[in-house]
Amino acid sequence: MPALVTRVDQDLPKGIHRFRRLPDPELGKLWDSIIVDEHLKQRLLSQAVLNFTLRGQVDRSVIPLHGAILLIGPPGTGKTSLARGVAHRTAVSFKNGRFRLLEVEPHTLTSSAMGKTQRAVSDLFSQSIAEAASEGPTIVLLDEVETLAVDRSKLSLDANPIDIHRATDAVLVQLDALAESHPNLLFLATSNFPQAIDTAFTSRCDLVLQVPLPNRDACGRILKDCIAGLGKTYPAIGCLSSSPEFDQCAAECVGLDGRAIRKMVATALASTPETAMDPARVTIADLLAAARAVKQSRIRRGKAT
């Protein structure tokens, strides 16, 4: 059976948009592609592994683990890719481990009708996720978790707040129930806006990990990785990382996230129609100009807001 199982929406429970069997080598590539401090990766993997070694052996009155990890940080820093990648690496860590990864689409659970959001959330956790966990080790990705666990203290009287309150309540109740009944279950949550997450959810997380913007060294590594990948198709591009101006280019990338750095390279490849037609013609000067332009654009947008 292929590692990735794709089904049409009506074949998957409401709220779950993707199901993967683990290990999945494609997710291993994602893990390797995210360039962050190695200690951060090891901290994340260690906590995920501990979830499946300790929780079934030690009473929760001793170590009250909920089986939840929260990754926070700016957009583009690789939180979702890290979550998918650590799911693969966790499965690899266990001999003959037959894990599964469920990816939740939170926006499909919300409704303007009173009570429907709460019921949809309760059904997702108490039925769909619980059923998967009863069949074996299960990891659940909750992307944009602030959609499901809204900070109730910041809600106004607009936009049906009672139902949103109840939906957040349902998430918390179900997390507690699943923590008691399914020690082989791990939630990996991500958020670009941690200030929008209810503090009761954050307090239940066994680890809250900040994924920062890359520093100068990491910017250089991301840029080199991108150039090396392009060099497999266009060998001339691979030489750019040894250019005397490469370090300056990496320095110009400080303040950008990893996704933006890779997109910046694409911008350089489209610097002229001639370069777009033959990407091998791109120069380190094109990269430097693109990095400066992208950074200035972000500064202007920041001032505008």
C-alpha positions in Angstrom: 0.0 0.0 0.0 1.4 3.5 -0.9 2.5 5.6 2.0 0.1 8.4 1.1 -3.5 7.4 1.0 -5.6 10.1 -0.7 -9.4 9.8 -0.6 -12.2 12.0 -1.8 -13.8 14.1 0.9 -16.9 12.0 1.3 -14.7 9.0 2.2 -13.0 10.8 5.1 -14.7 11.9 8.4 -15.7 15.5 8.5 -12.8 17.7 9.6 -10.1 15.2 8.4 -8.7 16.0 4.9 -5.7 13.7 4.7 -4.7 10.3 6.0 -1.1 8.9 5.8 0.4 5.7 6.9 3.7 6.1 8.7 6.6 5.9 8.2 6.5 7.9 5.0 9.8 8.7 3.3 8.3 11.8 1.7 7.8 13.3 5.1 11.3 12.4 6.0 12.5 14.7 3.1 10.4 17.5 4.6 12.1 17.0 7.9 15.5 17.2 6.3 14.5 20.3 4.2 13.6 22.4 7.2 16.8 24.1 8.4 16.6 25.2 12.0 18.7 24.7 15.0 19.4 21.0 15.5 18.7 21.3 19.2 15.1 22.4 18.3 14.6 19.4 16.1 16.0 17.0 18.7 13.8 18.6 21.4 10.7 18.1 19.2 11.5 14.5 18.3 12.4 13.6 21.9 9.1 14.9 23.2 7.1 13.1 20.5 8.9 9.8 21.2 8.4 10.2 25.0 4.7 10.5 24.4 4.6 6.9 23.1 7.1 5.4 25.6 6.0 7.0 28.9 2.2 7.7 28.8 1.2 4.1 28.6 3.5 3.1 31.5 3.2 5.9 34.1 0.0 7.1 35.7 -1.1 10.7 34.8 -1.2 11.6 38.5 2.6 11.3 38.4 3.3 12.9 35.0 0.1 14.6 33.6 0.9 14.4 29.9 -1.9 15.3 27.5 -0.2 14.1 24.4 0.0 17.6 22.8 2.8 19.6 21.3 2.4 23.2 20.1 4.7 24.8 17.5 4.5 28.6 17.3 6.3 31.1 15.2 6.0 33.4 12.1 4.5 32.2 8.9 7.0 30.4 6.6 9.3 29.1 9.3 8.4 25.5 8.5 6.1 24.6 11.5 3.7 22.4 9.5 6.6 20.7 7.6 8.3 20.0 11.0 5.1 18.6 12.4 4.7 16.2 9.4 8.4 15.4 9.5 8.5 14.6 13.2 5.5 12.3 12.7 7.6 10.3 10.2 10.7 10.4 12.5 8.7 9.2 15.5 7.3 6.2 13.6 10.8 5.3 12.4 12.0 5.4 16.0 9.9 2.4 16.9 10.7 -1.0 15.5 7.8 -2.2 13.3 5.9 0.9 14.3 2.7 1.1 12.3 1.6 4.7 12.9 -0.9 6.8 11.1 -1.1 10.6 10.6 -4.4 12.4 10.4 -4.5 16.0 9.2 -7.4 18.1 10.4 -8.9 20.9 8.4 -10.4 23.1 11.1 -12.2 25.4 8.8 -14.6 22.7 7.8 -15.8 22.4 11.4 -17.0 25.9 11.9 -20.7 26.8 11.2 -22.8 29.9 11.7 -25.6 27.7 13.0 -25.9 27.6 16.8 -24.3 24.5 18.3 -23.1 22.9 15.0 -19.5 23.9 15.5 -19.5 22.4 19.0 -21.0 19.1 17.8 -18.7 18.9 14.8 -15.6 19.3 17.1 -17.0 16.8 19.6 -17.7 14.3 16.9 -14.2 14.7 15.3 -12.4 14.1 18.6 -14.7 11.6 20.4 -15.4 9.5 17.3 -13.1 9.9 14.3 -9.8 10.5 16.2 -10.7 8.1 19.0 -11.5 5.4 16.5 -8.2 5.8 14.8 -6.3 5.7 18.1 -8.1 2.5 19.0 -6.5 0.9 16.0 -2.9 1.8 16.8 -0.4 4.7 17.4 -1.9 7.8 15.9 -0.6 11.4 15.4 -3.0 14.2 14.6 -1.9 17.4 13.0 -4.0 20.4 14.1 -2.8 23.2 11.7 -3.9 26.8 12.7 -5.1 25.5 16.0 -6.3 29.0 17.0 -9.3 28.3 14.8 -10.4 25.5 17.1 -9.2 26.8 20.5 -10.0 30.5 20.3 -9.0 32.7 23.3 -12.3 33.0 24.9 -11.2 36.0 27.0 -10.9 38.1 23.8 -14.2 37.3 22.2 -16.7 40.1 21.7 -20.5 39.7 21.5 -20.3 39.5 17.7 -20.0 36.5 15.4 -21.9 34.0 17.5 -19.4 34.0 20.4 -21.5 31.5 22.5 -21.0 28.8 19.9 -17.3 29.6 19.6 -17.0 29.4 23.4 -18.7 26.0 23.4 -16.4 24.8 20.5 -13.3 25.7 22.5 -14.8 24.0 25.6 -15.4 20.9 23.5 -11.8 20.8 22.4 -10.6 21.1 26.0 -13.0 18.4 27.2 -12.1 16.0 24.5 -8.3 16.6 25.0 -8.7 15.6 28.6 -10.9 12.6 27.8 -8.5 11.3 25.0 -5.5 11.9 27.3 -7.0 9.5 29.8 -8.2 6.8 27.3 -5.6 6.8 24.5 -2.0 7.1 25.6 -1.0 6.1 22.0 -2.3 9.4 20.6 -0.3 12.6 20.0 -1.6 16.0 18.8 0.8 18.2 16.9 -0.6 21.7 16.8 0.7 24.8 14.9 -0.1 28.5 15.0 1.1 31.7 13.5 -0.9 33.6 16.2 -0.3 32.1 19.6 -1.8 35.1 21.2 -5.2 34.0 19.7 -5.1 30.6 21.4 -7.0 30.0 24.6 -4.6 29.7 27.5 -6.4 26.6 28.8 -5.3 24.8 25.6 -1.7 26.1 25.8 -1.5 24.9 29.5 -2.5 21.4 28.3 0.4 21.2 25.9 3.3 19.1 27.0 5.7 21.2 25.0 5.3 24.7 23.4 8.2 25.2 20.9 9.0 28.5 19.3 10.2 28.1 15.7 12.1 31.3 15.0 13.1 33.1 11.8 16.5 31.8 10.6 19.6 33.6 11.7 22.4 34.5 9.3 24.0 31.1 9.4 20.7 29.4 8.8 19.8 31.8 6.0 23.1 30.8 4.3 22.3 27.1 4.7 18.8 27.5 3.3 20.2 29.5 0.4 22.9 26.9 -0.3 20.4 24.1 -0.1 18.2 25.8 -2.6 21.1 26.5 -4.9 22.4 23.0 -4.7 18.9 21.7 -5.6 18.8 23.9 -8.6 22.3 22.9 -9.5 21.2 19.3 -10.2 19.2 20.7 -13.1 21.3 23.7 -14.0 25.0 23.0 -13.0 26.1 26.6 -13.5 23.7 27.7 -10.7 25.5 25.3 -8.2 28.6 27.4 -8.5 26.9 30.5 -7.0 27.3 29.3 -3.4 31.1 29.6 -3.8 30.9 33.2 -5.0 32.6 35.9 -2.9 29.3 37.7 -2.7 27.4 34.7 -1.3 27.9 35.7 2.4 26.6 39.2 1.6 23.5 37.6 -0.1 22.9 35.4 3.0 23.2 38.5 5.2 20.6 40.3 3.2 18.2 37.3 3.8 18.2 37.9 7.6 14.7 38.8 8.6 13.1 36.5 5.9 11.6 33.1 6.7 12.8 30.0 4.9 9.9 30.0 2.5 10.5 33.6 1.5 14.2 32.8 1.0 13.4 30.0 -1.5 10.8 32.2 -3.2 13.4 35.0 -3.4 15.6 32.7 -5.5 12.7 32.1 -7.9 12.3 35.9 -8.1 16.0 36.1 -9.1 15.4 33.5 -11.8 12.7 35.7 -13.2 14.7 38.9 -13.1 14.7 39.2 -16.9 12.9 37.4 -19.7 16.3 36.0 -20.8 17.0 34.5 -17.4 13.5 33.1 -17.1 14.0 31.4 -20.5 17.4 30.0 -19.4 17.7 29.9 -15.5 21.3 28.9 -15.8 22.1 32.6 -16.6 21.2 33.8 -13.1 24.0 35.5 -11.3 24.9 36.2 -7.7 24.1 39.8 -8.4 20.6 38.8 -9.4 20.2 36.9 -6.1 21.5 39.9 -4.1 19.1 42.3 -5.9 16.2 40.0 -5.3 17.0 39.5 -1.6 17.2 43.3 -1.1 13.9 43.8 -3.0 12.0 41.2 -1.1 13.3 42.6 2.2 12.4 46.2 1.3 9.0 45.0 0.2 8.4 43.4 3.6 9.6 46.5 5.4 7.2 48.7 3.5 4.3 46.3 4.1 5.1 46.3 7.8 5.1 50.1 7.9 1.8 50.2 6.0 0.1 48.0 8.7 
